[in-house]
C-alpha cells in the first residue's frame, strides 16, 4: 500500500568562502551531488534534470525498497539561489527544495577592505 511521508528540513551554515564560489559548487548538480551521502548513481536526464538513485538500505537481513527520484534544477546567479522540483512520473519519491546563498556582513567588510588595499597599492 503506497503512503506519503512529508519531511521538512531547514539547515543553515556559515563559511568564509566567497558566495560566488559557493554558488558555483551548488549550481553544478553533478559536482555538488558528489558530496551527498549514500548516492549510488546520479543520471542526467537532460534540461538540467537528474535522477538520483540512492544506495539500498538494509535492516537485519531485510533490504528496504531503494529510493529513486528525479528533480529539475534552476539556478539564479542574481538571487544566488538554486531550486529543485520533482520530475513527474520519475521514481518512487518526491523531493524539492532550494539553496539560498546570502552574503554575511563580515564578507562584505572583508571585500571592502580588500578593494581598498588594491586601490592603495596602485
TIRO-2110 file (N, C-alpha, C; in Angstrom, 1 decimal):
// TIRO-2110
0.8, -1.2, 0.0, N, 1, A
0.0, 0.0, 0.0, CA, 1, A
0.9, 1.2, 0.0, C, 1, A
0.7, 2.1, -1.0, N, 2, A
1.5, 3.4, -1.0, CA, 2, A
1.2, 4.3, 0.1, C, 2, A
2.1, 5.1, 0.6, N, 3, A
1.9, 6.1, 1.6, CA, 3, A
2.8, 7.3, 1.4, C, 3, A
2.5, 8.4, 1.9, N, 4, A
3.3, 9.6, 1.8, CA, 4, A
3.8, 10.0, 3.2, C, 4, A
5.1, 10.3, 3.2, N, 5, A
5.7, 10.8, 4.4, CA, 5, A
6.3, 12.2, 4.1, C, 5, A
5.9, 13.2, 4.7, N, 6, A
6.5, 14.5, 4.4, CA, 6, A
7.5, 14.9, 5.5, C, 6, A
8.7, 15.2, 5.0, N, 7, A
9.8, 15.6, 6.0, CA, 7, A
10.3, 17.0, 5.5, C, 7, A
10.3, 17.9, 6.4, N, 8, A
10.8, 19.2, 6.1, CA, 8, A
12.1, 19.4, 6.9, C, 8, A
13.1, 19.9, 6.2, N, 9, A
14.5, 20.1, 6.8, CA, 9, A
14.9, 21.5, 6.4, C, 9, A
15.4, 22.2, 7.4, N, 10, A
15.9, 23.5, 7.2, CA, 10, A
17.2, 23.6, 8.0, C, 10, A
18.3, 23.9, 7.3, N, 11, A
19.6, 24.0, 7.9, CA, 11, A
20.3, 25.2, 7.4, C, 11, A
21.2, 25.7, 8.2, N, 12, A
22.0, 26.9, 7.8, CA, 12, A
23.4, 26.7, 8.3, C, 12, A
24.4, 27.2, 7.5, N, 13, A
25.7, 27.2, 7.9, CA, 13, A
26.5, 28.4, 7.3, C, 13, A
27.6, 28.7, 8.0, N, 14, A
28.4, 29.8, 7.5, CA, 14, A
29.7, 29.3, 7.0, C, 14, A
30.3, 30.0, 6.0, N, 15, A
31.6, 29.7, 5.5, CA, 15, A
32.3, 31.0, 5.2, C, 15, A
33.6, 30.9, 5.2, N, 16, A
34.4, 32.1, 4.9, CA, 16, A
34.6, 32.2, 3.3, C, 16, A
34.2, 31.2, 2.6, N, 17, A
34.3, 31.1, 1.2, CA, 17, A
33.4, 32.2, 0.5, C, 17, A
33.9, 32.8, -0.5, N, 18, A
33.1, 33.8, -1.2, CA, 18, A
31.7, 33.2, -1.7, C, 18, A
30.6, 33.9, -1.6, N, 19, A
29.3, 33.4, -2.1, CA, 19, A
29.4, 32.9, -3.5, C, 19, A
30.1, 33.6, -4.4, N, 20, A
30.2, 33.2, -5.8, CA, 20, A
30.8, 31.8, -6.0, C, 20, A
31.7, 31.5, -5.1, N, 21, A
32.3, 30.2, -5.2, CA, 21, A
31.4, 29.1, -4.6, C, 21, A
30.6, 29.4, -3.6, N, 22, A
29.6, 28.5, -3.1, CA, 22, A
28.5, 28.3, -4.1, C, 22, A
28.1, 29.4, -4.8, N, 23, A
27.1, 29.2, -5.8, CA, 23, A
27.6, 28.4, -7.0, C, 23, A
28.8, 28.5, -7.4, N, 24, A
29.4, 27.7, -8.5, CA, 24, A
29.3, 26.2, -8.1, C, 24, A
29.6, 25.9, -6.9, N, 25, A
29.6, 24.5, -6.5, CA, 25, A
28.1, 24.0, -6.4, C, 25, A
27.2, 24.7, -5.7, N, 26, A
25.9, 24.2, -5.5, CA, 26, A
25.1, 24.2, -6.8, C, 26, A
25.4, 25.1, -7.8, N, 27, A
24.6, 25.1, -9.0, CA, 27, A
25.1, 24.0, -10.0, C, 27, A
26.3, 23.4, -9.7, N, 28, A
26.8, 22.3, -10.5, CA, 28, A
26.3, 21.0, -9.9, C, 28, A
25.1, 20.6, -10.3, N, 29, A
24.5, 19.4, -9.7, CA, 29, A
25.4, 18.2, -9.6, C, 29, A
26.0, 17.7, -10.7, N, 30, A
26.8, 16.5, -10.5, CA, 30, A
28.0, 16.7, -9.5, C, 30, A
28.6, 17.9, -9.5, N, 31, A
29.7, 18.2, -8.6, CA, 31, A
29.2, 18.2, -7.2, C, 31, A
28.1, 18.9, -6.9, N, 32, A
27.6, 19.0, -5.5, CA, 32, A
27.1, 17.7, -5.1, C, 32, A
26.5, 16.9, -6.0, N, 33, A
26.0, 15.6, -5.6, CA, 33, A
27.1, 14.6, -5.1, C, 33, A
28.3, 14.9, -5.6, N, 34, A
29.4, 14.0, -5.2, CA, 34, A
29.7, 14.1, -3.7, C, 34, A
29.2, 15.2, -3.0, N, 35, A
29.3, 15.3, -1.6, CA, 35, A
28.2, 14.7, -0.8, C, 35, A
27.1, 14.4, -1.5, N, 36, A
25.9, 13.9, -0.8, CA, 36, A
26.1, 12.4, -0.5, C, 36, A
25.7, 12.0, 0.8, N, 37, A
26.0, 10.6, 1.2, CA, 37, A
25.0, 9.7, 0.6, C, 37, A
25.4, 8.5, 0.4, N, 38, A
24.6, 7.3, 0.0, CA, 38, A
24.0, 7.4, -1.4, C, 38, A
24.6, 8.1, -2.3, N, 39, A
24.2, 8.2, -3.7, CA, 39, A
24.8, 7.0, -4.4, C, 39, A
24.1, 6.1, -5.0, N, 40, A
24.6, 5.1, -5.8, CA, 40, A
24.9, 5.6, -7.2, C, 40, A
24.0, 6.4, -7.7, N, 41, A
24.2, 6.9, -9.1, CA, 41, A
23.4, 8.1, -9.3, C, 41, A
23.9, 9.1, -10.1, N, 42, A
23.2, 10.3, -10.5, CA, 42, A
23.2, 10.2, -12.0, C, 42, A
22.0, 10.2, -12.6, N, 43, A
21.8, 10.1, -14.0, CA, 43, A
21.3, 11.3, -14.6, C, 43, A
22.0, 11.9, -15.6, N, 44, A
21.4, 13.1, -16.2, CA, 44, A
20.3, 12.8, -17.1, C, 44, A
19.2, 13.6, -17.1, N, 45, A
18.0, 13.3, -17.9, CA, 45, A
17.9, 14.4, -19.0, C, 45, A
18.7, 15.4, -19.0, N, 46, A
18.6, 16.5, -20.0, CA, 46, A
17.8, 17.6, -19.4, C, 46, A
18.0, 18.8, -19.9, N, 47, A
17.3, 20.0, -19.5, CA, 47, A
17.5, 20.3, -18.0, C, 47, A
18.7, 20.0, -17.5, N, 48, A
19.1, 20.2, -16.1, CA, 48, A
18.3, 19.4, -15.1, C, 48, A
17.8, 18.2, -15.6, N, 49, A
17.1, 17.3, -14.7, CA, 49, A
18.0, 16.1, -14.4, C, 49, A
17.9, 15.5, -13.2, N, 50, A
18.8, 14.4, -12.8, CA, 50, A
18.0, 13.4, -12.1, C, 50, A
18.3, 12.1, -12.3, N, 51, A
17.7, 11.0, -11.5, CA, 51, A
18.7, 10.6, -10.4, C, 51, A
18.2, 10.6, -9.2, N, 52, A
19.0, 10.2, -8.1, CA, 52, A
18.6, 8.8, -7.7, C, 52, A
19.6, 7.9, -7.7, N, 53, A
19.4, 6.5, -7.3, CA, 53, A
20.3, 6.3, -6.0, C, 53, A
19.6, 6.2, -4.9, N, 54, A
20.2, 6.1, -3.6, CA, 54, A
20.6, 4.6, -3.4, C, 54, A
21.6, 4.5, -2.5, N, 55, A
22.1, 3.1, -2.1, CA, 55, A
20.9, 2.4, -1.4, C, 55, A
20.9, 1.1, -1.6, N, 56, A
19.9, 0.3, -0.9, CA, 56, A
20.2, 0.2, 0.6, C, 56, A
19.2, 0.3, 1.4, N, 57, A
19.4, 0.2, 2.9, CA, 57, A
18.8, -1.1, 3.4, C, 57, A
19.5, -1.7, 4.4, N, 58, A
19.0, -3.0, 4.9, CA, 58, A
18.9, -2.9, 6.4, C, 58, A
17.9, -3.6, 7.0, N, 59, A
17.8, -3.7, 8.4, CA, 59, A
17.8, -5.2, 8.7, C, 59, A
18.8, -5.6, 9.4, N, 60, A
19.0, -7.0, 9.6, CA, 60, A
19.2, -7.7, 8.3, C, 60, A
18.4, -8.7, 8.0, N, 61, A
18.6, -9.4, 6.7, CA, 61, A
17.6, -9.0, 5.7, C, 61, A
16.9, -7.8, 5.9, N, 62, A
15.9, -7.3, 5.0, CA, 62, A
16.4, -6.1, 4.3, C, 62, A
16.3, -6.1, 3.0, N, 63, A
16.6, -4.9, 2.2, CA, 63, A
15.3, -4.1, 2.0, C, 63, A
15.4, -2.8, 2.3, N, 64, A
14.3, -1.9, 2.1, CA, 64, A
14.2, -1.5, 0.6, C, 64, A
13.1, -1.0, 0.2, N, 65, A
13.0, -0.5, -1.2, CA, 65, A
14.0, 0.6, -1.4, C, 65, A
14.6, 0.6, -2.6, N, 66, A
15.6, 1.6, -2.9, CA, 66, A
14.9, 2.9, -3.3, C, 66, A
15.4, 4.0, -2.8, N, 67, A
14.8, 5.3, -3.1, CA, 67, A
15.4, 5.8, -4.4, C, 67, A
14.5, 6.2, -5.3, N, 68, A
14.8, 6.8, -6.6, CA, 68, A
13.9, 8.0, -6.8, C, 68, A
14.5, 9.1, -7.2, N, 69, A
13.7, 10.3, -7.5, CA, 69, A
14.4, 11.1, -8.5, C, 69, A
13.7, 12.0, -9.2, N, 70, A
14.3, 12.9, -10.2, CA, 70, A
13.9, 14.3, -9.9, C, 70, A
14.8, 15.3, -10.2, N, 71, A
14.5, 16.7, -10.0, CA, 71, A
15.0, 17.5, -11.2, C, 71, A
14.3, 18.6, -11.4, N, 72, A
14.8, 19.6, -12.4, CA, 72, A
15.4, 20.8, -11.6, C, 72, A
16.5, 21.3, -11.9, N, 73, A
17.2, 22.3, -11.1, CA, 73, A
17.2, 23.6, -11.9, C, 73, A
17.0, 24.7, -11.1, N, 74, A
17.1, 26.0, -11.7, CA, 74, A
18.0, 26.9, -10.8, C, 74, A
19.0, 27.4, -11.4, N, 75, A
20.0, 28.3, -10.7, CA, 75, A
19.8, 29.7, -11.1, C, 75, A
19.9, 30.6, -10.2, N, 76, A
19.8, 32.0, -10.5, CA, 76, A
20.9, 32.8, -9.8, C, 76, A
21.9, 33.2, -10.6, N, 77, A
23.1, 33.9, -10.1, CA, 77, A
22.7, 35.3, -9.5, C, 77, A
21.7, 35.9, -10.0, N, 78, A
21.3, 37.2, -9.4, CA, 78, A
20.8, 37.1, -8.0, C, 78, A
19.9, 36.1, -7.7, N, 79, A
19.4, 35.9, -6.4, CA, 79, A
20.2, 34.9, -5.6, C, 79, A
21.3, 34.4, -6.2, N, 80, A
22.2, 33.5, -5.5, CA, 80, A
21.4, 32.3, -4.9, C, 80, A
20.5, 31.7, -5.8, N, 81, A
19.7, 30.6, -5.3, CA, 81, A
19.8, 29.4, -6.3, C, 81, A
19.5, 28.2, -5.8, N, 82, A
19.4, 27.0, -6.6, CA, 82, A
18.2, 26.3, -6.0, C, 82, A
17.2, 26.0, -6.9, N, 83, A
16.0, 25.4, -6.5, CA, 83, A
15.8, 24.1, -7.3, C, 83, A
15.1, 23.1, -6.8, N, 84, A
14.8, 21.9, -7.5, CA, 84, A
13.4, 21.5, -7.2, C, 84, A
12.8, 21.0, -8.3, N, 85, A
11.4, 20.5, -8.2, CA, 85, A
11.3, 19.1, -8.8, C, 85, A
10.4, 18.3, -8.3, N, 86, A
10.3, 16.9, -8.8, CA, 86, A
10.0, 16.8, -10.3, C, 86, A
10.5, 15.8, -10.9, N, 87, A
10.1, 15.4, -12.3, CA, 87, A
9.0, 14.4, -12.2, C, 87, A
7.8, 14.8, -12.7, N, 88, A
6.6, 14.0, -12.5, CA, 88, A
6.8, 12.6, -13.2, C, 88, A
6.3, 11.6, -12.5, N, 89, A
6.4, 10.2, -13.0, CA, 89, A
7.7, 9.5, -12.9, C, 89, A
8.7, 10.1, -12.2, N, 90, A
10.0, 9.6, -12.1, CA, 90, A
10.2, 9.0, -10.7, C, 90, A
10.6, 7.8, -10.6, N, 91, A
11.0, 7.2, -9.3, CA, 91, A
9.9, 6.9, -8.3, C, 91, A
10.2, 6.7, -7.1, N, 92, A
9.3, 6.3, -6.0, CA, 92, A
9.3, 7.3, -4.9, C, 92, A
9.9, 8.5, -5.1, N, 93, A
9.9, 9.5, -4.1, CA, 93, A
9.8, 10.9, -4.7, C, 93, A
9.4, 11.9, -4.0, N, 94, A
9.3, 13.3, -4.5, CA, 94, A
10.2, 14.1, -3.6, C, 94, A
11.1, 14.9, -4.2, N, 95, A
12.0, 15.7, -3.4, CA, 95, A
12.0, 17.1, -4.0, C, 95, A
11.9, 18.1, -3.2, N, 96, A
12.0, 19.5, -3.7, CA, 96, A
12.7, 20.4, -2.6, C, 96, A
13.2, 21.5, -3.1, N, 97, A
13.9, 22.3, -2.1, CA, 97, A
14.7, 23.4, -2.8, C, 97, A
15.5, 24.1, -2.0, N, 98, A
16.3, 25.1, -2.5, CA, 98, A
17.5, 25.5, -1.6, C, 98, A
18.5, 26.0, -2.2, N, 99, A
19.7, 26.6, -1.5, CA, 99, A
19.5, 28.1, -1.7, C, 99, A
19.7, 28.9, -0.6, N, 100, A
19.7, 30.3, -0.7, CA, 100, A
21.0, 30.8, -0.1, C, 100, A
21.8, 31.4, -1.0, N, 101, A
23.2, 31.8, -0.5, CA, 101, A
23.1, 33.3, -0.2, C, 101, A
23.5, 33.7, 1.0, N, 102, A
23.4, 35.1, 1.5, CA, 102, A
24.8, 35.5, 1.9, C, 102, A
25.1, 36.8, 1.6, N, 103, A
26.3, 37.4, 2.0, CA, 103, A
26.2, 37.7, 3.5, C, 103, A
27.3, 37.3, 4.2, N, 104, A
27.4, 37.7, 5.6, CA, 104, A
28.0, 39.1, 5.6, C, 104, A
27.7, 39.8, 6.6, N, 105, A
28.2, 41.2, 6.7, CA, 105, A
29.7, 41.2, 6.8, C, 105, A
30.3, 40.3, 7.5, N, 106, A
31.8, 40.2, 7.6, CA, 106, A
32.4, 40.0, 6.2, C, 106, A
31.8, 39.2, 5.3, N, 107, A
32.3, 39.0, 4.0, CA, 107, A
32.3, 40.4, 3.2, C, 107, A
31.2, 41.1, 3.4, N, 108, A
31.2, 42.4, 2.7, CA, 108, A
32.3, 43.4, 3.2, C, 108, A
32.5, 43.4, 4.5, N, 109, A
33.6, 44.2, 5.1, CA, 109, A
34.9, 43.7, 4.6, C, 109, A
35.2, 42.4, 4.5, N, 110, A
36.4, 41.9, 4.0, CA, 110, A
36.6, 42.3, 2.6, C, 110, A
35.6, 42.2, 1.8, N, 111, A
35.7, 42.6, 0.4, CA, 111, A
36.0, 44.1, 0.3, C, 111, A
35.4, 44.9, 1.1, N, 112, A
35.6, 46.3, 1.1, CA, 112, A
37.1, 46.7, 1.4, C, 112, A
37.6, 46.0, 2.5, N, 113, A
39.0, 46.2, 2.8, CA, 113, A
39.9, 45.7, 1.7, C, 113, A
39.6, 44.6, 1.1, N, 114, A
40.4, 44.1, 0.0, CA, 114, A
40.4, 45.1, -1.1, C, 114, A
39.3, 45.7, -1.5, N, 115, A
39.2, 46.7, -2.5, CA, 115, A
40.0, 47.9, -2.2, C, 115, A
39.9, 48.3, -0.9, N, 116, A
40.7, 49.5, -0.5, CA, 116, A
42.2, 49.2, -0.7, C, 116, A
42.6, 48.0, -0.2, N, 117, A
44.0, 47.7, -0.3, CA, 117, A
44.5, 47.7, -1.8, C, 117, A
43.7, 47.1, -2.7, N, 118, A
44.0, 47.2, -4.1, CA, 118, A
44.2, 48.6, -4.6, C, 118, A
43.3, 49.4, -4.2, N, 119, A
43.3, 50.8, -4.6, CA, 119, A
44.6, 51.5, -4.1, C, 119, A
44.9, 51.3, -2.9, N, 120, A
46.1, 52.0, -2.3, CA, 120, A
47.4, 51.4, -2.8, C, 120, A
47.4, 50.2, -3.3, N, 121, A
48.6, 49.6, -3.8, CA, 121, A
48.9, 50.2, -5.2, C, 121, A
48.0, 50.8, -5.8, N, 122, A
48.3, 51.4, -7.2, CA, 122, A
49.1, 52.7, -7.1, C, 122, A
END
